[in-house]
Amino acid sequence: MTRTWFLLLFCFLSMPLLAQVQAVRGTVRDAGTNEKLPFVSIAVNEGETGTTTNLNGQYQIRHNRPVTSLRFSYVGYAPQLLTPDSTGVLDVYMQPVAAQLQEVIVRSGINPAHRIIRLATQNRERHRIENLDAYTYRTYNKFILTATDLKEQDLQDTLNLSSQDSAYLRMRSLLAKQHLFLMESITDYAYLKPDRTKETILATRVSGLQQPSFGVVAAEARDFSVYTNMPVFFGKRYLSPLSPGSTRKYDFILQETSMIGGDTVFIISFKPQKGKNFEGLKGLLYINSKGWAVQNLIAESATDDKRGIKLQQQFEQVNGQWFPKELDVELTVQQISLKGHQPYGHIRTYITNVNLNPGLQRRDFGAIALLQTPTANRQPEYVWQQNRPDTLSLMEQRTYQRLDSIGRADNLDRTIRTMEYILAKQIPIGPVSLDINRLLKVSRFEGPRLGIGAHTNNRFSERFSFGGYWGYGLRDKAQKYGADASLILHQPSELKVTVDYFEDVLEPGGRRLPFKQRSLLSDLRPAVLDQLDYTTHYGVSLSGRLFRYMQVQTQLRQEQRRPTFTSDSLVTVPGKIDVTEATVGFRYAYGEQFTQLFGQTLPMASAYPVLWFQYTRGLDGFLDGDYSYNKYDARLEASFRHRTTGETKLIFAGGLIRGRAPFTNLYNGYGSYSPTYTVYAGEGFETMRPYEFFSDRYAALFLSQNFGKRLLRTGFFKPDLVLVTNIGFGDLKQQPAEQPQLTFNTMHKGFYESGLMLNNIISSPFSGIGVGAFYRYGPYAFERASDNLKFKLTLTLAF
């Protein structure tokens, strides 16, 4: 009996305490547009506690005292003070005010926002998650492509509708029922200091596809850090509002102050100061006084009117560390209209299961930083239900249903496979794949070159492949052909042996480095070459990855060169030149990682320099080789970014030959000028003819400084300004072995050229056209100044 009375007394005394625990939840929206508002500040009982809405405009509050009032405040909206009812659900509709961001004039030195910005800047290193030793988390990602109505008109009752109006109505009707595209993914992400990362796509679902080979990830939104001086914002570098000295570049305005328990959240707007010419952002910073950390961020480009990109980040404390919780990106391209509607993309990411002490080791990470599990496209529905923060809306469910049925009817999986093959430059036909890059080539020597090539693919064998090609030059009226075969000996180390043979053309005095892939967009130099050597080549090579960041190749090759080269100093050449060479070389790219998507392995951008080195030994008397020499080649590529001056790119290249090599194996000057070719080549000296100089030792520096739009920006004329300087030295200590009496022009006095490029004078969201002027000066300048000046068109991509 005593125990019973004790329990009754305990329950009686506990009832007031239980009654005081209240939970209130709801959604905050714009009263006019019904749009959900993120990061709305909510103060409970005049600041006893509080919270902010998430990226979906949702909030939930639990308090150990009766909740008598909730104050909702948001920049650009009239604040509201409301009292919740007994249901515990309170949806709020906020009214926008006329002034979205107040214009406040403050005298220098007394801006109250500057003190907070400086404190946040001083504490930024402690909040950068890159400084953590290790962490793991899980993400749920959703990408929606839809469109908004640009006309906002009703044509239903209009007679004699035009075809344009009918198309507009059909699109509006479609968008009222479904999205244009929907994609989801679930990933596990791991990080180990200083730079090891791994993201695994566990589940992926793409509307219209049955077996998608790719998934959406929040790489751009996740990697963006306001604590970095020059964060990457979707392919471009911007000056962070929390970089040192930002108060001299940005206008900061303290819009609001919210008390949440014992902490204070300062809401500060930012935008570039008038008259300051730099790539800047604009938006809102929510800075919490607890550690002076960024709790919420809204940012978009303040200078780029070609792309509409808005980023929102929300952070929460995990074991005392501020960590990303939700990410949101909206992407629009204003220049594109879809039947009277503005298309836009929306990426939402939720981060859960954060572990700051995962016990990771270096052996847990490989070269592949992003990969998809084989079963990712076949996950059951319960996996999605466990990882989605909320159920799919009716419109999202309808999008899957309609597009999946269309995808099956139109066989969209086959279309995606075809796009993957084009990206890989191969079109499979059963166990054989056609090589797209063999279809057409262009050079001044061959003219247009038409051809065909094919290799076996994984359907034939995952370890062994063979193939060949054939081509015909319309200008030199000669056919070229070749064949090769390769065998993978060890897949984890990419160890592979390859044998090849070809009858083709090679550049006299050219550079051949292992694992050096030519970019079709940034290296257009082969198009200017007007003299090439007909070559018979036999080779065998062994290549693989010796260390995490180092690729190694050794090769034995025998070549017979039949030169076509003529010049004032070289009147006659031997009918043929037989050379046998043994090479060993490597490519070292520290920090380089790869992504394994779309059925292939693709390199990811790295912030570290890339180094190539190769040693070549000419073998006299072996396999018909007639020359003995030692050859050393090196190349270094690097890029650096500064928050004031922009991006600096440099290429250093050098080579040395000891012994008497044939002139076809010397170094040409690496020129890329042709009087009939007026496009910026991107490699070599822009005012030098390809074979103007020859040497057996050289050093060259190619330097470019991209100031972006910092130095030249008007209302209608906003090109990217790029300065270029190229310097080269070369000498010929030993004459070519086959004709020692001949002389060559060398660069022993130094070759100099500089240029100015105005890129993106005419631009779209994805590409641009500009002009460049390059001037040759120094010991090898021409007498007439006009002969030293060359004008060229420039082609660029926005991403």
Secondary structure, DSSP 8 states (H G I E B T S, - for coil): -HHHHHHHHHHHHHHHHHHH-EEEEEEEEETTT--B-TT-EEEETTTTEEEE--TTSEEEEEESS----EEEE-TTB--EEE---TT-B--EEE-B-S-SS------TT--HHHHHHHHHHHTHHHH-GGGSSEEEEEEEEEEEEEEEESS----TT-SS--HHHHHHHHHHHHHTT--SEEEEEEEEEEEETTTEEEEEEEEEEETT-SS-S-----HHHHH--TTSSS-EETTEE---TTSTTGGGTEEEEEEEEEEETTEEEEEEEEEE-TT--S--EEEEEEEETTTTEEEEEEEEESS-SS-EEEEEEEEEEETTEEEEEEEEEEEE-TT--BTTEEEEEEEEEEEEEEES-----GGG--SEEEEE-TTGGG--HHHHHHH-SS---HHHHHHHHHHHHHHHHHTHHHHHHHHHHHHTTEEEETTEEEEGGGSEEEETTTEEEEEEEEEE-TTT-SSEEEEEEEEEETTTTEEEEEEEEEEEEETTTTEEEEEEEEEEEE-TT----TT----TTT--GGGG----EEEEEEEEEEEEEEETTEEEEEEEEEEEEE-----SS-----S-EEEEEEEEEEEEETT--EEEETTEEEE---SS-EEEEEEEEE-TTSTT----EEEEEEEEEEEEEETTTEEEEEEEEEEEEEE---GGGSEE--B--BTTB-B--SSSBTTS-TTS-EESEEEEEEEEEEEETSS---SS---EEEEEEEEEEEE-SS--SS-TT------TT-EEEEEEEEEEEEE-SSEEEEEEEEEEESTT--SSHHHHEEEEEEEEE--
